[in-house]
């Protein structure tokens, strides 16, 4: 494991970079947001090794955008070293025949970058914009750490609080984890967010690809949980990106907030707890009573979200919450379920 007591990283150097860095972007029917992300990627101060664009819509419009973006990237940074497939273009387009959701998209994108020979994977949705010095900020942590989560700004450029501490017995994020960073300059975490998370190839080799069966929600949380079994993931104060999609929310104590969501998300938030429990069983962390308490807390949170943020969806939302809970119990009894296999 990486040493938890490694020294605080030095200030980012303007020419610091990350070896064979593949940026993995997953997009679906949000071309306007994707265009903003592409513009921010072109403004990066350091060139990434590859940019893999996973298109879950497989649309002509996105394909044309990627083609134009690839030409702009080539004009800015030129070709790069040959990858395992014999290519030299920095931008790799990966259209999917079906909508795989965020989970399936990141599984496909990380798998594609892995096969090309990437050493580092920096993953993100299409509704963010990276900051110009983001790679240098992340690079300073890579000598001592294998999984790194940078900090983010919200869509209004205010600080975005992310629940980095996952309470494993309950299967829920810790809502009162301290926001401040300690004297080490970072915090060890046991989760991950695919909105800007960075991880090394050897982690993928040990824990496998992200699990596409989640479709959406908890997939990145569980990938961070699995990573914490083989290393010490960290969250750092360096701001590396900002969110670009405005989401309705309910502010809690000025910093934390409860965001609006969809009925599809509500279903998967509960359904995917079945997959979560199966992974906990594999690693000896499943505590049925405590996990049940966490499920009740999750249901309560979603009901509060419906009343406080998504009031117009109360009737349909309640149905999707309990449908997801019912299906999660089926997953607990699925005799054919297996965890994602390691790649080495």
C-alpha positions as CSV (number, residue, x, y, z in Angstrom):
1,X,0.0,0.0,0.0
2,X,1.0,3.6,-0.5
3,X,2.4,5.2,2.7
4,X,-0.3,7.2,4.5
5,X,2.4,9.3,6.0
6,X,4.1,10.4,2.8
7,X,5.1,14.0,2.9
8,X,2.9,16.8,1.6
9,X,3.5,17.2,-2.1
10,X,5.5,20.2,-3.3
11,X,3.8,23.0,-5.2
12,X,2.8,22.1,-8.8
13,X,5.5,22.8,-11.4
14,X,4.3,24.5,-14.6
15,X,5.9,21.6,-16.6
16,X,4.8,18.7,-14.4
17,X,2.9,16.1,-16.3
18,X,1.6,12.5,-15.8
19,X,3.1,9.5,-17.7
20,X,0.7,8.1,-20.4
21,X,-2.3,9.9,-19.0
22,X,-5.6,8.9,-20.7
23,X,-8.5,11.2,-20.1
24,X,-11.7,9.1,-20.3
25,X,-14.9,11.1,-21.1
26,X,-18.4,9.6,-21.0
27,X,-21.1,11.5,-22.8
28,X,-24.8,10.9,-23.7
29,X,-27.0,13.4,-25.5
30,X,-25.4,16.5,-24.0
31,X,-23.5,18.0,-26.9
32,X,-23.6,21.6,-25.6
33,X,-22.0,20.5,-22.3
34,X,-19.5,18.3,-24.2
35,X,-18.5,21.3,-26.3
36,X,-17.6,23.2,-23.1
37,X,-15.5,20.3,-21.8
38,X,-13.7,20.0,-25.2
39,X,-12.9,23.7,-25.0
40,X,-11.4,23.3,-21.5
41,X,-9.4,20.3,-22.5
42,X,-7.8,22.3,-25.4
43,X,-6.8,24.9,-22.8
44,X,-4.8,22.4,-20.7
45,X,-1.3,23.5,-20.1
46,X,0.1,20.0,-20.5
47,X,-0.8,17.5,-23.2
48,X,-2.6,14.3,-22.2
49,X,-1.3,11.1,-23.9
50,X,-4.8,10.1,-25.0
51,X,-8.4,11.4,-24.7
52,X,-10.9,8.6,-25.0
53,X,-14.5,9.8,-25.7
54,X,-17.2,7.2,-25.0
55,X,-20.4,8.1,-26.8
56,X,-23.3,6.2,-25.3
57,X,-25.7,7.8,-27.8
58,X,-23.6,6.9,-30.9
59,X,-24.8,10.0,-32.6
60,X,-23.7,11.6,-35.9
61,X,-23.6,15.0,-34.1
62,X,-21.2,13.7,-31.4
63,X,-19.0,11.9,-34.0
64,X,-18.7,15.2,-35.9
65,X,-17.8,17.1,-32.7
66,X,-15.1,14.5,-31.8
67,X,-13.7,14.7,-35.3
68,X,-13.4,18.5,-35.1
69,X,-12.0,18.3,-31.6
70,X,-9.4,15.7,-32.7
71,X,-8.2,18.0,-35.4
72,X,-7.9,20.9,-32.9
73,X,-6.0,18.7,-30.5
74,X,-3.6,17.6,-33.3
75,X,-3.1,21.3,-34.2
76,X,-2.3,22.2,-30.6
77,X,-0.1,19.2,-29.5
78,X,0.5,17.1,-32.6
79,X,0.6,13.4,-32.7
80,X,2.0,11.3,-29.8
81,X,3.8,8.0,-29.3
82,X,2.3,5.0,-30.9
83,X,-0.2,3.1,-28.7
84,X,-0.7,-0.6,-28.4
85,X,-3.2,-0.5,-31.3
86,X,-0.7,1.3,-33.6
87,X,-2.4,4.7,-33.4
88,X,-0.8,8.1,-32.9
89,X,-3.8,10.3,-32.6
90,X,-4.4,11.7,-29.2
91,X,-8.2,11.5,-29.5
92,X,-9.9,8.1,-29.6
93,X,-13.6,7.9,-30.4
94,X,-15.5,5.0,-28.8
95,X,-19.1,5.0,-29.8
96,X,-21.3,2.3,-28.1
97,X,-24.1,0.4,-29.8
98,X,-26.3,0.8,-26.6
99,X,-26.6,3.3,-23.8
100,X,-24.4,1.7,-21.2
101,X,-25.1,4.4,-18.5
102,X,-22.2,6.1,-16.8
103,X,-21.0,2.8,-15.2
104,X,-20.9,0.9,-18.5
105,X,-19.4,3.9,-20.2
106,X,-16.5,4.2,-17.8
107,X,-16.0,0.5,-17.8
108,X,-15.7,0.6,-21.7
109,X,-13.6,3.8,-21.6
110,X,-11.1,2.6,-19.0
111,X,-10.9,-0.8,-20.8
112,X,-10.2,0.9,-24.1
113,X,-7.5,3.1,-22.6
114,X,-6.0,0.1,-20.7
115,X,-5.8,-1.9,-24.0
116,X,-4.0,1.1,-25.6
117,X,-1.4,1.1,-22.9
118,X,-2.4,4.0,-20.6
119,X,-0.6,4.2,-17.3
120,X,-3.0,6.7,-15.7
121,X,-6.7,7.2,-16.1
122,X,-8.4,10.5,-15.4
123,X,-12.2,10.0,-15.7
124,X,-15.0,12.5,-16.1
125,X,-18.6,13.1,-17.3
126,X,-19.4,15.6,-20.0
127,X,-20.9,18.1,-17.5
128,X,-17.6,19.4,-16.2
129,X,-14.8,21.7,-17.4
130,X,-11.1,21.1,-16.4
131,X,-8.9,23.9,-15.2
132,X,-5.8,24.7,-17.3
133,X,-3.3,23.7,-14.7
134,X,-5.2,20.6,-13.5
135,X,-2.6,18.0,-14.8
136,X,0.2,19.8,-13.1
137,X,-1.8,20.0,-9.8
138,X,-2.5,16.2,-10.0
139,X,1.0,15.3,-11.1
140,X,2.6,16.4,-7.9
141,X,0.7,13.7,-6.0
142,X,1.4,10.8,-8.3
143,X,4.9,9.9,-7.0
144,X,3.4,8.7,-3.7
145,X,-0.2,7.9,-4.4
146,X,-2.1,5.6,-6.9
147,X,-5.7,7.0,-6.5
148,X,-6.2,10.8,-6.3
149,X,-9.4,12.8,-6.2
150,X,-9.0,16.5,-6.8
151,X,-11.3,19.2,-5.5
152,X,-14.0,20.8,-7.6
153,X,-16.0,24.0,-8.0
154,X,-19.7,24.0,-8.3
155,X,-21.5,25.4,-11.4
156,X,-21.6,28.8,-9.7
157,X,-17.8,28.7,-9.0
158,X,-18.4,28.1,-5.3
159,X,-16.7,25.2,-3.5
160,X,-18.3,21.8,-4.0
161,X,-18.3,19.6,-0.9
162,X,-18.0,15.9,-1.7
163,X,-18.6,13.1,0.9
164,X,-15.2,11.4,0.7
165,X,-15.7,9.2,3.8
166,X,-17.7,6.1,3.1
167,X,-19.2,4.3,6.2
168,X,-18.8,0.7,4.9
169,X,-21.0,-1.1,7.5
170,X,-23.9,1.1,6.7
171,X,-23.1,1.5,3.0
172,X,-23.6,5.3,3.0
173,X,-21.4,8.4,2.7
174,X,-20.5,10.1,6.0
175,X,-22.6,13.3,5.8
176,X,-20.6,15.0,8.6
177,X,-17.0,14.2,7.5
178,X,-14.8,17.3,8.1
179,X,-14.4,19.5,5.0
180,X,-11.0,20.9,6.1
181,X,-7.8,19.2,5.1
182,X,-5.4,18.2,7.9
183,X,-1.7,18.9,8.3
184,X,-0.8,16.2,5.7
185,X,-2.4,18.4,3.1
186,X,-4.8,15.6,2.0
187,X,-7.3,13.1,3.4
188,X,-7.3,9.3,3.0
189,X,-10.6,8.1,1.6
190,X,-12.3,4.8,0.9
191,X,-14.4,5.9,-2.1
192,X,-14.0,7.6,-5.5
193,X,-15.9,9.9,-7.8
194,X,-15.8,9.5,-11.6
195,X,-16.1,13.2,-11.8
196,X,-12.4,13.9,-12.0
197,X,-11.0,10.8,-10.2
198,X,-7.4,9.7,-11.2
199,X,-6.0,6.2,-10.8
200,X,-3.0,4.2,-11.9
201,X,-2.8,1.2,-14.2
202,X,-1.7,-1.2,-11.5
203,X,-4.9,-0.4,-9.5
204,X,-7.0,-1.5,-12.6
205,X,-4.9,-4.6,-12.9
206,X,-5.6,-5.6,-9.3
207,X,-9.3,-4.7,-9.0
208,X,-10.5,-5.0,-12.6
209,X,-12.6,-2.5,-14.6
210,X,-15.4,-0.5,-13.2
211,X,-18.5,-2.7,-12.9
212,X,-20.9,-1.9,-15.8
213,X,-23.8,-3.7,-14.1
214,X,-24.4,-0.6,-11.9
215,X,-25.5,1.3,-15.0
216,X,-25.7,4.5,-12.9
217,X,-25.0,5.3,-9.3
218,X,-22.6,3.8,-6.7
219,X,-20.3,2.4,-9.4
220,X,-17.5,4.9,-8.6
221,X,-18.1,4.6,-4.9
222,X,-17.6,0.9,-5.1
223,X,-14.5,1.3,-7.3
224,X,-13.0,3.5,-4.7
225,X,-13.9,1.0,-2.0
226,X,-12.2,-1.8,-4.0
227,X,-9.2,0.5,-4.5
228,X,-8.9,1.1,-0.8
229,X,-8.4,-2.7,-0.4
230,X,-5.1,-2.4,-2.3
231,X,-3.9,1.2,-1.7
232,X,-4.8,4.4,0.2
233,X,-6.8,6.6,-2.1
234,X,-6.6,10.3,-1.2
235,X,-8.6,13.5,-1.8
236,X,-6.5,16.7,-2.2
237,X,-7.4,20.4,-1.9
238,X,-6.2,21.3,-5.4
239,X,-9.1,22.4,-7.5
240,X,-8.9,20.7,-10.9
241,X,-12.3,21.2,-12.5
242,X,-15.7,22.8,-12.1
243,X,-19.2,21.5,-12.8
244,X,-21.0,23.2,-15.7
245,X,-24.5,21.8,-15.3
246,X,-26.9,23.7,-13.0
247,X,-28.8,21.4,-10.7
248,X,-31.6,22.3,-8.3
249,X,-30.5,21.8,-4.7
250,X,-31.3,22.4,-1.1
251,X,-28.5,24.0,0.9
252,X,-27.7,22.5,4.2
253,X,-25.7,24.6,6.6
254,X,-24.3,26.7,3.8
255,X,-21.8,24.1,2.5
256,X,-23.4,20.7,2.0
257,X,-26.4,20.4,-0.3
258,X,-29.0,17.9,-1.4
259,X,-29.2,18.0,-5.2
260,X,-32.2,17.3,-7.4
261,X,-32.2,13.9,-9.1
262,X,-34.4,11.8,-11.4
263,X,-36.7,8.9,-10.9
264,X,-34.3,6.7,-12.8
265,X,-31.5,7.7,-10.4
266,X,-33.8,7.0,-7.4
267,X,-34.4,3.5,-8.6
268,X,-30.7,2.8,-9.1
269,X,-29.7,4.3,-5.8
270,X,-31.7,1.6,-4.1
271,X,-31.3,-1.2,-6.6
272,X,-27.5,-1.0,-6.7
273,X,-27.3,-1.5,-3.0
274,X,-27.7,-5.1,-3.9
275,X,-24.5,-5.0,-5.9
276,X,-22.8,-3.0,-3.1
277,X,-23.7,-5.7,-0.5
278,X,-22.4,-8.5,-2.8
279,X,-19.0,-6.7,-2.9
280,X,-19.0,-6.3,0.8
281,X,-19.6,-10.0,1.2
282,X,-16.6,-10.8,-1.0
283,X,-14.4,-8.7,1.2
284,X,-15.9,-9.8,4.6
285,X,-17.4,-6.3,5.2
286,X,-21.1,-7.2,5.1
287,X,-23.0,-6.6,8.3
288,X,-26.7,-7.4,7.6
289,X,-28.2,-5.4,10.4
290,X,-26.1,-2.3,9.9
291,X,-26.4,-2.5,6.2
292,X,-30.2,-2.6,6.7
293,X,-30.0,0.5,8.8
294,X,-28.0,2.1,6.0
295,X,-30.7,1.1,3.5
296,X,-33.4,2.7,5.7
297,X,-31.3,5.9,6.0
298,X,-30.9,5.9,2.2
299,X,-34.7,5.6,1.7
300,X,-35.3,8.4,4.2
301,X,-32.8,10.6,2.4
302,X,-34.5,10.0,-0.9
303,X,-37.9,10.8,0.6
304,X,-36.6,14.0,2.0
305,X,-35.1,14.9,-1.4
306,X,-38.5,14.3,-3.0
307,X,-40.2,16.6,-0.5
308,X,-37.6,19.4,-0.4
309,X,-36.2,19.4,-3.9
310,X,-38.2,17.3,-6.3
311,X,-41.7,17.8,-5.0
312,X,-43.3,17.5,-8.5
313,X,-42.1,13.9,-8.6
314,X,-43.3,12.7,-5.2
315,X,-45.9,10.2,-6.6
316,X,-43.7,8.5,-9.2
317,X,-40.5,8.9,-7.1
318,X,-41.8,6.9,-4.1
319,X,-42.7,4.1,-6.4
320,X,-39.2,4.0,-8.0
321,X,-37.5,4.0,-4.6
322,X,-39.4,1.0,-3.4
323,X,-39.1,-0.8,-6.7
324,X,-35.3,-0.3,-6.5
325,X,-35.3,-1.6,-2.9
326,X,-37.2,-4.7,-4.0
327,X,-34.9,-5.5,-6.9
328,X,-31.8,-5.0,-4.6
329,X,-33.1,-7.9,-2.5
330,X,-33.2,-10.1,-5.6
331,X,-29.6,-9.3,-6.3
332,X,-28.6,-10.5,-2.8
333,X,-30.0,-13.9,-3.8
334,X,-28.6,-14.1,-7.3
335,X,-26.6,-17.4,-7.5
336,X,-24.9,-16.4,-10.7
337,X,-23.4,-13.1,-9.5
338,X,-19.6,-12.7,-9.5
339,X,-17.4,-9.7,-8.8
340,X,-15.5,-8.0,-11.6
341,X,-12.3,-10.0,-12.2
342,X,-8.8,-8.5,-11.8
343,X,-6.9,-8.0,-15.1
344,X,-3.7,-9.5,-13.8
